[in-house]
Amino acid sequence: MIGNGVDDGPIIVQKKVKIGRHDDATSIRKKITDLSSTIVVEALDRLNKKGFKPTPQDEKKATFAPKRIPEDGKINWKQNTENTRNLIRSLTPPYPGLFPTRRTERR
């Protein structure tokens, strides 16, 4: 079930995780971790069923997450408040976090 590329194999189990307005990287990681054992058991059950066919990935729906670099933590004061808030929530521990720039770099 392994494809030739990065994360391009067929889907055995897929779950959605609700992200609330007050979730951050830590709370989302916990939600995913809490689901992981259930997903593993479900995947093994499916793989052991005769005739099970995994779902091929739809390249049109695929997204790419580039490697994070320190510059990703720089606050862009020109973006709107909601985007800045989401950036802060996304880079809380266990991730390295953000760093402000000089006030003179603001709009």
N, C-alpha and C positions, 0 to 999 in steps of 0.2 A: 504494500500500500504506500510505498514511498515513491514520490515523483522524482524527476531528474533535476528540477529546480529547487529553489528555496520555498518551502511551505506550499507546494503546489499539488500535493497528493489529494486523493479523494477524501470527502468528508464522511466520517463514521458517525460522529455525534456532534451536534452543534447546539449550544444553549445561549439564550439572551440573558444579559444581566442588566437590570434596571439601574440607571445612574440618576440619582436624585440631585436636586439643586445644591444640597449641602455635602454631597459626597466629595471625597478628594482621593488622591492616589492611594493612600493607606486604606481607606474604607472599601474602595473598589477592589484592591488586591485581596482583602479579606473575603469579600463576596466571591471572588473567583476561586480562591483557595478552598473556601467552604464547599464549593460545587465540584471541585476536582475529583474527589473520591467517588461521588455519584456518577460522574462522567466516565471514569475509568471502568467502573462496574458495568455501566450501560454499554460502553464500547465493546467490552469483552463478551457480554451476552449477545450483542448483535453479530460480532465476528464468529461466534460459535453456532449461529443459526444457519442451517442449510439454506442456500439460496439467497442469503443476504448480499445485497449489492450496494456498496457505498455510493454516495452522490458525488459526481465529478464537480470540481470547483468551476464556477462561472468566472472566467477571467475579466469579464466586463464589470463584475461586482467586487473584484479583488482590490484591496488597498495596499499600499506600501508604507511601512514604517521605517524611515531611515534611522541609522545609528545616531543616537543622541550625542551632541557635542556641547562643550561648555557654553558656547555662544547661544544655545537654545534657552539658557536661563536668564538672558539679558532682557530686562523689561523695556518694551517699546512704548514710550509715553505718548506716542501719536495714535495708538490704537484705542478703541473705545473701552469704557470701564468694564463691561461684561467680558470682553476678550482678555483683559488683564486679570480679572478675577478668575476666569477659567484657567489661565496659565498658572496662576499661583496655586490653585487647587490641584492641578495636574503634576506639579513638581514638588509636592510636599514629601517628607520622609516616607519611604526609604530613599527617595531620589535626592539628588544634590541640591535642589532648590533654585532660587533666583538670586540675581544680584542687581541692585539698582545702578543707574548711571548718574552722572552729574546732573543736577537740576537744570543746568544750562542747555542740556540736550533735549529738554521738553519742547513742545510746540512753540 
